[in-house]
Amino acid sequence: MHIIYAVTTCSEKTYRQLFSDTAQKPAFQSQKYHRLLIEGLASHVAVDVAATLPLNRSLMDTASLALSPEEEGGARYQYAVAYRNPIRKILSGARQVYSTVCKLAKPDSVVFVDCLNCTTALFAQLAARKKGCRCVGIITDLPDMLGYSKLYRSLTNRVIAGCTDYVLLTEQMNARVNPTGKPHVILEGHADIAMASRQPSADRKLHPRICLYAGSVQKIYGLENLVKGFLLADLPDTRLAIYGPGDYVEDLKALDDPRIRYGGMLLSSEIVEKEMEATLLVNPRPTDAEFVKYSFPSKTMEYMASGTPVLTTDLPGMPREYLPYVNLIRKETPEGVADALREVLSRSDEDLMQQGLQARRFVLETRNNVVQAEKILTMLESTERN
Protein backbone atom coordinates (compact mmCIF):
# COMPACT_ATOMS: atom_id res chain seq x y z
CA MET A 1 0.00 0.00 0.00
CA HIS A 2 1.10 3.55 -0.79
CA ILE A 3 -0.38 6.56 1.00
CA ILE A 4 -0.72 10.11 -0.28
CA TYR A 5 -1.52 12.38 2.66
CA ALA A 6 -3.00 15.75 1.58
CA VAL A 7 -2.98 18.29 4.38
CA THR A 8 -1.93 21.75 5.51
CA THR A 9 1.21 20.94 7.45
CA CYS A 10 4.98 20.71 7.20
CA SER A 11 7.81 18.72 8.71
CA GLU A 12 8.79 19.47 12.30
CA LYS A 13 12.12 20.84 11.10
CA THR A 14 10.42 23.27 8.72
CA TYR A 15 7.86 24.28 11.36
CA ARG A 16 10.68 25.21 13.72
CA GLN A 17 12.43 27.22 11.01
CA LEU A 18 9.26 29.11 10.13
CA PHE A 19 7.78 29.75 13.56
CA SER A 20 10.24 29.25 16.43
CA ASP A 21 10.78 33.00 16.74
CA THR A 22 7.19 34.10 16.10
CA ALA A 23 4.60 34.80 18.79
CA GLN A 24 1.98 33.14 16.59
CA LYS A 25 2.24 29.37 16.14
CA PRO A 26 -0.35 28.54 13.41
CA ALA A 27 -2.24 25.25 13.38
CA PHE A 28 -0.10 24.01 16.25
CA GLN A 29 -2.58 21.34 17.43
CA SER A 30 -3.39 19.97 13.97
CA GLN A 31 0.30 20.17 13.06
CA LYS A 32 1.20 17.72 15.81
CA TYR A 33 -1.82 15.47 15.18
CA HIS A 34 -1.07 15.03 11.49
CA ARG A 35 2.71 14.86 11.86
CA LEU A 36 2.43 11.99 14.35
CA LEU A 37 -0.09 10.13 12.20
CA ILE A 38 2.09 10.60 9.10
CA GLU A 39 5.11 9.21 10.97
CA GLY A 40 3.05 6.32 12.32
CA LEU A 41 1.84 5.39 8.84
CA ALA A 42 5.34 5.78 7.39
CA SER A 43 6.64 3.19 9.86
CA HIS A 44 4.49 0.62 8.01
CA VAL A 45 4.10 1.78 4.37
CA ALA A 46 5.39 4.37 1.89
CA VAL A 47 3.94 7.84 2.55
CA ASP A 48 4.03 10.96 0.36
CA VAL A 49 2.70 14.21 1.82
CA ALA A 50 1.06 16.69 -0.55
CA ALA A 51 1.23 19.74 1.70
CA THR A 52 0.13 23.33 1.75
CA LEU A 53 2.05 25.41 4.29
CA PRO A 54 0.34 26.63 7.49
CA LEU A 55 1.03 30.27 6.63
CA ASN A 56 -1.29 33.25 6.57
CA ARG A 57 -0.72 36.75 5.26
CA SER A 58 0.50 38.13 8.60
CA LEU A 59 3.25 35.51 8.74
CA MET A 60 4.67 36.18 5.28
CA ASP A 61 7.09 38.99 4.50
CA THR A 62 7.52 38.04 0.82
CA ALA A 63 5.04 37.72 -2.04
CA SER A 64 5.55 33.96 -2.19
CA LEU A 65 7.42 31.13 -0.53
CA ALA A 66 8.57 27.96 -2.29
CA LEU A 67 10.17 25.12 -0.31
CA SER A 68 12.06 22.17 -1.73
CA PRO A 69 10.81 18.60 -1.17
CA GLU A 70 12.21 16.95 1.94
CA GLU A 71 12.04 13.76 3.99
CA GLU A 72 11.32 13.44 7.68
CA GLY A 73 10.01 10.63 9.86
CA GLY A 74 10.07 8.22 6.94
CA ALA A 75 7.70 10.37 4.83
CA ARG A 76 8.40 12.50 1.76
CA TYR A 77 7.00 16.07 1.83
CA GLN A 78 6.16 18.06 -1.29
CA TYR A 79 5.02 21.63 -0.69
CA ALA A 80 2.73 23.83 -2.71
CA VAL A 81 4.09 27.33 -3.28
CA ALA A 82 2.54 29.66 -0.70
CA TYR A 83 1.40 33.16 -1.72
CA ARG A 84 0.86 36.20 0.47
CA ASN A 85 -2.33 37.06 -1.41
CA PRO A 86 -4.95 34.91 0.38
CA ILE A 87 -7.12 34.21 -2.66
CA ARG A 88 -4.14 33.22 -4.78
CA LYS A 89 -2.79 31.10 -1.91
CA ILE A 90 -6.03 29.12 -1.64
CA LEU A 91 -6.62 28.64 -5.35
CA SER A 92 -3.02 27.95 -6.28
CA GLY A 93 -2.56 25.61 -3.32
CA ALA A 94 -5.64 23.61 -4.29
CA ARG A 95 -4.47 23.32 -7.90
CA GLN A 96 -0.98 22.24 -6.83
CA VAL A 97 -2.33 19.62 -4.41
CA TYR A 98 -4.57 18.23 -7.17
CA SER A 99 -1.61 18.03 -9.54
CA THR A 100 0.66 16.43 -6.91
CA VAL A 101 -1.87 13.76 -5.98
CA CYS A 102 -2.47 12.89 -9.63
CA LYS A 103 1.28 12.68 -10.26
CA LEU A 104 1.98 10.49 -7.21
CA ALA A 105 -0.98 8.14 -7.49
CA LYS A 106 -0.27 4.47 -8.17
CA PRO A 107 -2.58 1.44 -8.49
CA ASP A 108 -2.14 0.70 -4.76
CA SER A 109 -2.38 4.32 -3.55
CA VAL A 110 -4.81 5.50 -0.87
CA VAL A 111 -5.38 9.23 -0.44
CA PHE A 112 -5.80 10.63 3.09
CA VAL A 113 -7.43 14.05 3.58
CA ASP A 114 -8.00 16.35 6.56
CA CYS A 115 -11.70 17.05 6.01
CA LEU A 116 -11.69 20.26 8.07
CA ASN A 117 -9.17 21.73 5.62
CA CYS A 118 -11.88 21.60 3.01
CA THR A 119 -10.21 23.27 0.01
CA THR A 120 -7.10 21.09 0.09
CA ALA A 121 -9.24 18.05 0.93
CA LEU A 122 -11.72 18.68 -1.88
CA PHE A 123 -9.09 18.92 -4.61
CA ALA A 124 -7.17 15.92 -3.27
CA GLN A 125 -10.45 14.01 -3.21
CA LEU A 126 -11.17 14.96 -6.83
CA ALA A 127 -7.71 13.75 -7.81
CA ALA A 128 -8.26 10.48 -5.92
CA ARG A 129 -11.51 9.96 -7.78
CA LYS A 130 -9.86 10.66 -11.11
CA LYS A 131 -7.09 8.13 -10.37
CA GLY A 132 -9.45 5.50 -8.94
CA CYS A 133 -8.04 5.66 -5.39
CA ARG A 134 -9.80 5.26 -2.08
CA CYS A 135 -10.11 8.52 -0.12
CA VAL A 136 -9.84 8.31 3.67
CA GLY A 137 -11.37 11.26 5.49
CA ILE A 138 -9.79 12.22 8.81
CA ILE A 139 -12.40 14.04 10.90
CA THR A 140 -11.28 15.56 14.20
CA ASP A 141 -14.35 17.79 14.77
CA LEU A 142 -17.78 18.21 13.24
CA PRO A 143 -17.93 21.26 10.93
CA ASP A 144 -21.51 22.06 11.98
CA MET A 145 -20.29 22.74 15.54
CA LEU A 146 -17.25 24.89 14.82
CA GLY A 147 -18.80 28.25 13.95
CA TYR A 148 -17.85 28.05 10.28
CA SER A 149 -19.73 30.05 7.64
CA LYS A 150 -22.64 28.37 5.92
CA LEU A 151 -20.60 28.02 2.71
CA TYR A 152 -17.62 26.50 4.51
CA ARG A 153 -19.84 24.04 6.40
CA SER A 154 -21.54 23.01 3.18
CA LEU A 155 -18.23 22.47 1.38
CA THR A 156 -16.74 20.55 4.31
CA ASN A 157 -19.78 18.30 4.60
CA ARG A 158 -19.56 17.63 0.86
CA VAL A 159 -15.95 16.53 1.32
CA ILE A 160 -16.94 14.27 4.22
CA ALA A 161 -19.75 12.66 2.21
CA GLY A 162 -17.37 12.05 -0.71
CA CYS A 163 -14.88 9.98 1.29
CA THR A 164 -14.81 6.20 0.92
CA ASP A 165 -13.45 5.52 4.44
CA TYR A 166 -13.12 7.39 7.71
CA VAL A 167 -10.78 7.90 10.66
CA LEU A 168 -12.97 9.21 13.51
CA LEU A 169 -12.51 10.18 17.14
CA THR A 170 -15.68 8.77 18.74
CA GLU A 171 -18.51 6.34 18.09
CA GLN A 172 -20.97 9.24 18.38
CA MET A 173 -19.18 10.93 15.49
CA ASN A 174 -19.61 7.84 13.31
CA ALA A 175 -23.37 7.96 13.78
CA ARG A 176 -23.41 11.56 12.53
CA VAL A 177 -21.10 11.44 9.50
CA ASN A 178 -21.37 7.85 8.29
CA PRO A 179 -25.06 6.92 7.98
CA THR A 180 -24.41 4.39 5.20
CA GLY A 181 -21.83 2.42 7.18
CA LYS A 182 -18.71 3.00 5.09
CA PRO A 183 -15.49 1.41 6.40
CA HIS A 184 -14.17 3.33 9.38
CA VAL A 185 -11.95 3.12 12.43
CA ILE A 186 -12.41 4.89 15.76
CA LEU A 187 -9.13 6.30 17.07
CA GLU A 188 -9.43 8.85 19.84
CA GLY A 189 -5.93 10.06 19.06
CA HIS A 190 -2.31 8.97 19.24
CA ALA A 191 0.62 9.47 21.60
CA ASP A 192 4.10 10.17 20.30
CA ILE A 193 6.06 6.91 20.38
CA ALA A 194 9.27 8.96 20.57
CA MET A 195 8.27 9.94 24.12
CA ALA A 196 9.23 6.41 25.21
CA SER A 197 12.89 7.40 24.96
CA ARG A 198 12.43 10.46 27.22
CA GLN A 199 12.34 9.17 30.77
CA PRO A 200 10.81 11.45 33.42
CA SER A 201 13.26 12.49 36.11
CA ALA A 202 12.65 11.10 39.60
CA ASP A 203 13.48 14.42 41.28
CA ARG A 204 11.09 16.61 39.29
CA LYS A 205 7.68 17.97 40.32
CA LEU A 206 8.71 19.00 43.82
CA HIS A 207 8.32 22.63 44.88
CA PRO A 208 6.68 24.85 44.03
CA ARG A 209 4.08 22.49 42.70
CA ILE A 210 2.89 23.45 39.20
CA CYS A 211 -0.60 22.89 37.83
CA LEU A 212 -0.51 23.36 34.05
CA TYR A 213 -2.95 23.77 31.18
CA ALA A 214 -1.78 23.83 27.55
CA GLY A 215 -4.09 24.17 24.55
CA SER A 216 -6.79 26.52 23.31
CA VAL A 217 -7.28 29.18 26.00
CA GLN A 218 -11.00 29.57 25.29
CA LYS A 219 -13.78 30.35 27.75
CA ILE A 220 -15.89 27.54 26.26
CA TYR A 221 -13.16 25.09 27.28
CA GLY A 222 -13.56 25.86 30.98
CA LEU A 223 -10.56 28.15 31.51
CA GLU A 224 -12.51 30.59 33.67
CA ASN A 225 -13.63 27.72 35.91
CA LEU A 226 -10.04 26.53 36.17
CA VAL A 227 -8.68 29.93 37.21
CA LYS A 228 -11.47 30.61 39.71
CA GLY A 229 -11.19 27.08 41.08
CA PHE A 230 -7.44 27.39 41.51
CA LEU A 231 -7.87 30.63 43.47
CA LEU A 232 -10.60 29.08 45.64
CA ALA A 233 -8.43 26.05 46.40
CA ASP A 234 -5.86 28.39 48.00
CA LEU A 235 -3.11 25.78 47.85
CA PRO A 236 0.17 26.72 49.52
CA ASP A 237 3.35 26.56 47.46
CA THR A 238 1.36 25.88 44.26
CA ARG A 239 1.28 27.76 40.95
CA LEU A 240 -0.95 27.66 37.86
CA ALA A 241 0.69 27.96 34.41
CA ILE A 242 -1.36 28.36 31.22
CA TYR A 243 -0.11 28.21 27.61
CA GLY A 244 -1.87 28.71 24.28
CA PRO A 245 -4.03 31.14 22.27
CA GLY A 246 -7.67 32.07 22.76
CA ASP A 247 -10.33 34.53 23.85
CA TYR A 248 -9.49 34.21 27.55
CA VAL A 249 -5.89 35.39 27.17
CA GLU A 250 -6.58 39.07 27.89
CA ASP A 251 -8.46 38.14 31.07
CA LEU A 252 -5.44 36.10 32.18
CA LYS A 253 -3.05 38.94 31.49
CA ALA A 254 -5.25 41.26 33.56
CA LEU A 255 -5.03 39.06 36.65
CA ASP A 256 -2.93 40.53 39.43
CA ASP A 257 -1.88 37.35 41.16
CA PRO A 258 1.70 36.05 41.13
CA ARG A 259 0.47 32.46 41.53
CA ILE A 260 -1.02 32.44 38.02
CA ARG A 261 1.21 32.80 34.97
CA TYR A 262 0.25 33.02 31.30
CA GLY A 263 3.21 31.75 29.27
CA GLY A 264 2.03 32.56 25.73
CA MET A 265 2.45 30.17 22.81
CA LEU A 266 5.36 27.77 22.61
CA LEU A 267 6.50 25.14 20.14
CA SER A 268 5.11 21.67 20.77
CA SER A 269 8.47 20.37 21.99
CA GLU A 270 8.72 23.26 24.46
CA ILE A 271 5.22 22.56 25.78
CA VAL A 272 6.12 18.90 26.33
CA GLU A 273 9.12 19.98 28.41
CA LYS A 274 6.84 22.14 30.55
CA GLU A 275 4.38 19.26 30.95
CA MET A 276 7.13 16.90 32.08
CA GLU A 277 8.28 19.43 34.68
CA ALA A 278 4.79 20.06 36.09
CA THR A 279 3.07 18.43 39.07
CA LEU A 280 -0.43 18.14 37.61
CA LEU A 281 -1.87 18.65 34.11
CA VAL A 282 -5.44 19.91 33.99
CA ASN A 283 -8.18 19.80 31.34
CA PRO A 284 -11.33 21.56 32.61
CA ARG A 285 -13.36 21.17 29.39
CA PRO A 286 -17.11 21.20 30.19
CA THR A 287 -18.98 18.02 29.31
CA ASP A 288 -22.48 19.44 28.77
CA ALA A 289 -21.79 21.11 25.40
CA GLU A 290 -23.09 19.20 22.38
CA PHE A 291 -19.74 19.26 20.56
CA VAL A 292 -17.89 17.50 23.39
CA LYS A 293 -19.26 14.03 22.68
CA TYR A 294 -17.88 14.25 19.14
CA SER A 295 -14.35 15.12 20.21
CA PHE A 296 -11.39 13.83 22.17
CA PRO A 297 -8.83 16.50 23.12
CA SER A 298 -5.40 15.63 21.77
CA LYS A 299 -3.95 17.16 24.92
CA THR A 300 -5.20 14.12 26.89
CA MET A 301 -2.77 11.85 25.02
CA GLU A 302 0.04 14.37 25.25
CA TYR A 303 -0.59 14.91 28.95
CA MET A 304 -0.55 11.19 29.74
CA ALA A 305 2.56 10.49 27.65
CA SER A 306 4.50 13.07 29.68
CA GLY A 307 4.32 10.93 32.82
CA THR A 308 2.68 13.75 34.79
CA PRO A 309 -0.68 12.92 36.44
CA VAL A 310 -3.82 14.28 34.77
CA LEU A 311 -6.94 15.94 36.18
CA THR A 312 -9.81 16.11 33.70
CA THR A 313 -13.56 16.27 33.41
CA ASP A 314 -15.25 12.97 32.55
CA LEU A 315 -15.44 13.60 28.80
CA PRO A 316 -18.17 11.56 27.05
CA GLY A 317 -15.81 10.78 24.17
CA MET A 318 -13.16 9.35 26.50
CA PRO A 319 -13.09 5.52 26.41
CA ARG A 320 -13.76 3.97 29.82
CA GLU A 321 -10.39 2.21 29.89
CA TYR A 322 -8.78 5.61 30.51
CA LEU A 323 -10.52 6.13 33.86
CA PRO A 324 -8.05 4.19 36.06
CA TYR A 325 -5.25 6.44 34.80
CA VAL A 326 -6.75 9.91 35.31
CA ASN A 327 -8.25 11.99 38.12
CA LEU A 328 -11.73 13.42 37.57
CA ILE A 329 -13.33 16.80 38.17
CA ARG A 330 -16.73 15.59 39.43
CA LYS A 331 -18.48 18.97 39.64
CA GLU A 332 -17.86 21.40 36.79
CA THR A 333 -17.93 24.61 38.78
CA PRO A 334 -15.15 26.70 40.36
CA GLU A 335 -15.96 24.99 43.67
CA GLY A 336 -15.78 21.56 42.01
CA VAL A 337 -12.44 22.37 40.42
CA ALA A 338 -11.13 23.60 43.79
CA ASP A 339 -12.26 20.39 45.51
CA ALA A 340 -10.60 18.23 42.82
CA LEU A 341 -7.33 20.18 43.01
CA ARG A 342 -7.23 19.89 46.81
CA GLU A 343 -7.96 16.16 46.66
CA VAL A 344 -5.28 15.33 44.10
CA LEU A 345 -2.62 17.61 45.53
CA SER A 346 -3.13 16.24 49.05
CA ARG A 347 -1.34 13.11 47.85
CA SER A 348 2.39 12.56 48.22
CA ASP A 349 4.89 13.35 45.49
CA GLU A 350 5.68 9.63 45.21
CA ASP A 351 2.00 8.67 44.82
CA LEU A 352 1.51 11.29 42.10
CA MET A 353 4.67 10.16 40.33
CA GLN A 354 3.51 6.55 40.23
CA GLN A 355 0.08 7.46 38.84
CA GLY A 356 1.70 9.55 36.11
CA LEU A 357 4.04 6.73 35.14
CA GLN A 358 1.17 4.21 34.94
CA ALA A 359 -0.79 6.53 32.63
CA ARG A 360 2.32 7.08 30.52
CA ARG A 361 2.86 3.34 30.16
CA PHE A 362 -0.79 2.83 29.12
CA VAL A 363 -0.81 5.36 26.27
CA LEU A 364 2.71 4.68 25.01
CA GLU A 365 2.08 0.94 24.82
CA THR A 366 -1.52 0.89 23.55
CA ARG A 367 -2.15 4.28 21.87
CA ASN A 368 1.15 5.33 20.31
CA ASN A 369 1.10 6.66 16.75
CA VAL A 370 2.63 3.50 15.26
CA VAL A 371 0.01 1.24 16.88
CA GLN A 372 -2.84 3.57 15.93
CA ALA A 373 -1.64 3.86 12.33
CA GLU A 374 -1.56 0.07 12.08
CA LYS A 375 -5.25 -0.03 13.06
CA ILE A 376 -6.06 2.25 10.11
CA LEU A 377 -4.09 0.08 7.70
CA THR A 378 -5.77 -3.07 9.04
CA MET A 379 -9.18 -1.48 8.43
CA LEU A 380 -8.21 -0.63 4.85
CA GLU A 381 -6.76 -4.05 4.13
CA SER A 382 -9.75 -5.90 5.57
CA THR A 383 -12.58 -3.98 3.91
CA GLU A 384 -13.87 -3.85 0.39
CA ARG A 385 -13.57 -0.68 -1.66
CA ASN A 386 -16.68 1.39 -1.28
N, C-alpha and C positions, 0 to 999 in steps of 0.2 A: 504494500500500500504506500502511496505517496500523498502527502498532505500539502495543500496550498492554503495558507492561513491569511485571509484578507482582513486587515485591521488598522486602526490608527494607533501606532506604537513605534518603538524603535528599540534597539539593543540597549542593555543597561549602560554599556560604555558610552554610547552616543547620548543617552539621556543625561548622564553626568556631564558630558562636555557641553551640552546645550543649556542645562538648567542648574548646575551646582551653585552658581553665583547669582541666581535670580531669586527674588522674593517669591515669585509665582512658580509653582511646580505643577504644570498642567497635566490633567488626566492621571494623577499620581496613583490613584487606587486601581483604575483599569489597567494602567501600565504594568503594575505588579501582577495583577490577575492574569493578564494575557501572556506576559513574559514567562511566568512559571508554567502555564499550560503549554506554551510552545516548547519550552525546554523538556517538559515531561513527555510530550509526544515525540520529540526528536530523540529521546533515549530509546525509542522503540522502532521508529520508521523515519524515512526521509521527509524533511519539512522545509518548504520554501515559504517565506513571509512576503506577501505583497502589501507593503506598508505605506500609509500616508503619515507624515510627521505630526506629532501633537503640538503644533505651533499655531498661534493666532497672531493677528496683526500687531498687537502690543509687544510681542516677543520677537519680532523680526525687525532688524535694522537695515536690511537690504531688500531689493525688489523681489528676489527669489533666492532659494537655497536648494542646491542639488548635492546629494550625498552619494558616494560610491557604494556599491554593494559590499556587504561584509558578512562574516560568519560569527556567531556567538551561541554558546550553549547547544551546539550541534545543529543549529538551524541557519539557513542562508537568508539574509535580509536584502530585499530590493526596494528602494525608496522612490516614491513619486516625487517629482520636483515640487517644492512648496513655494507658493507665491504670496506676497504681502497683500495683494488685492483679494479680499475674501471670496468674491464671486469666482474669480479666476482660479483661486486655490481649490474650491469645491469642485468646479466643473473639470478642471484639468486633472485633479487628483482622481476623480471618478473614471475619467477616460484612461488614465495611465494604469489604474488598477485593473480595469477591464482588459486592456491590452496585455498586461503582465500575466493575468490568470490564463488568458487564451494561449499565450506563448508557452507557459509552463505546464499546461495540462497534458496528462498522459492517459492511456487507457485505464490505469489503476488509480488515478488521482481522485481525491475527495477534497472539496473546497469547504473550508471553515469560515464563517462570517460572524462578526459581532453585530447582532441585530440592532442594538441601540445606536450604532454608528450607521444610520440607515443609508446614506448616500454611497459610501464605500461598499456596504453590504449589498445594496441593490445591484450595483454594476458588477460586483464579483459574482453574484447570483445569476445575473444574465449571462455572464461568460461561462459559468458552470453549466447552465442549461444548453448553451450553444455547443459546448464540448461534450455533452452527455455525462457529466459528473454529478455525483451526489453532492448536496449542499447542506452542511450541518450548521444549524443556527444556534449560536451561544446566546442565551437570554439570561441576563443577570438582574433585571428588573422589568416590570411591566410598563410599557410606554404610556398606557392610559392613566397611570398613577404618578407620573413624574413631572406634571406641569408643562408638558410640551405643547406647542401650538397644534391646532386641529390638523393642519396640513402635515406636520411632522409625525403626529400620532398615526395618521392615515397611511403615510408612506412606510413607517416602521412596521405597522401591522400587516401591510402588504408583503414586506420582506419576510416577516415571521411566517405568514401563511404559505409563502413560496418555498420554504425549506423542506427538504425530504426527511431530515432527522433533527433531533434536538439534544442539546446539553442544557439541563435546567437545574435550578437550585432547590426546589421543593416540589412535593407531590401536588400541593395546591396549585402551583404554577402550571403543572401539566394539564390539570383539568381546565384551565382557562385558555391555554394557547394551542392545545393539541386535541381538539374534539374528535378527530377521526382516528386517533390512535397510531400516529406515525411512530417509527422507532425512536426511542429516546432513552436517556440515562439521567438519573437524578444524582447530581454531585453538588453538595452544599458548598464546596470550595476545595482548596488544596493548600497544604503547607509546603514550605520550601524545604526540599530534601537536603539542601546544602546546610541547613541549620543543624543537622546532626553532627557536623564536624566542629561546631562552636559550642563548647561545653560551658555551662554557667559556672561562675566562680562561687566557691563555697563561702567566701567572706563578703559577698555583696549584700545588698538589701538590709543594711543594719540601721544606721541613724544619720540624718533624720529619715524616717520612713517616707517613701514617695508613693502616692496614689497617682496614676497616670491615665489619661485618655488621649488617644491619637486617632484622628479620622476627620469626618466632616463635622465642623463645629456649628451645628444647626440647632435652633431651638426645638424643632420637631423631633430631634434625636435625643431629647432629654437632658441637654447640657445645663439648662437652668436648674432643673431638679438636682443634678449632680453638685453644682456649686453651692446651692442653698443647703443641700444635705450635708455636704462636707463642713460647712460653717456651723450647722447645728450640732454635728457630731463632736465638735470641740476637742479634737484628739491632740494630746500633747506630743511634741516632737514629730509632727506629721505635716507633710506638704502635699499640695495638689498641683500637678503639672498637666497642661493641656496643649496639644499641638494640632494644627490643621487649619483649613479655611472655612468660612461660613458666616452666617448672619448674626451669630452671637459673639463674634470676635470683639466688636467695639464695646459691648457690655463688659467683657472680660478685662479689656484694657482700662476701663473706667473704675474697676474695683480698686479700693485702697486697702489691700490686705496683703502683707508680705508672705502669707502662707500659700497664696494662690499665684501661680506663674503661668502666663501665656507665652509659649516658646516659638510661635510662628509656624512656618512650614519648613520641613526638613526633607532631605532625600530619604527614600525608603530605608537604606542601609543605616542612616543616622537615627531614624526612628527606632529601628530594631535594637540598636545599642542602648537607647534610652529605656526601652521596654525591658531589656535584660538587666538593667541597673535598678529598676523600680522594685517596690515592695508588693504593689497590688495594681493590676490593670483593670480598668472599669469600663463597662459598656452600659449606659443607663437608658438605652433605646426603649421607648414605650411600646407596649405590646397590644394596645387597643386600636391602633391605627390599621386601616384595611390593608395598606401596602405591606405591613410587616410579615404577614403570613406567606407572602410571595418572595421573601428575601432571606438571605443569610449573610450577615455582615462579614466581609473578608477579614476584618480585624479580629474576629474570634479565633480563626486559625492562626493568624500571626501572633496574637497574644499567647495562645497555648504553646506554640512552638518555641517561644522565648524562654520557657521554664519558670516564668513568673506567674503566681496564682491569679485567677480571673474572677471578678465579680460582675455578674450580668443579670439582666432581667431574663425571665423564662420565655424566650422567643418562641413563637409557635412554629417557626420553620427550623428550629434546632432539633435534630434527632435526639431521641431519649437516651441513647448511649453516651451522650456528652455529659449528662447530669452528674455522674459520680466525680467528674473532674473539674467542675466549676462551682462557685458559690453564687447563690441567687439573691437578688433584690426581690423580696416577697411583696412589698407594698410600694407602688410606683408614685411616691410623693417625696418631698424633701425629708419628712420624718422617717419614711421607710428607707430611704437611702442612708440617712444617718444611723438608723438601727443596724442596717447591714454592714456599714463600715465599722461600727463599734464591735459588732460580733466577730467579723473576720480578723480585725486588727488586735483583738484581745488574745489571739493565739500566739504561740511562741514563734520566733524566727525559724527554728528548726522545723516546726510543724508546717509553716507556710512554704518553706523550701521543698519539703517532701511532696506536698500537694502539687506545687508547680512542676516538679520533675515528673510526676505521674501523668499529668496532663500533657506535658511535652512528649513523653514516650508514646502516649496514645495517638496523637495526631501525626507524629513523625513516622510511626510504624504503619498506621492504617489509613492516613489521609494525605500522604505526601504527594507531590505533583507527578511523580513517576507512577505510583500506584493508581492515582485517579485517571491519568491519561490512558493507562492500560484498560480501565473499565470502559472508556469511550471506544477504544479500538475493538474490544471484545464485542460491544454492542453492534458496531458496524460490520464486523466479520460474521456475526451470527444472525443477521437480519437480511431479509430480501430488500432489494432496491424498491423504493416506493415510487 
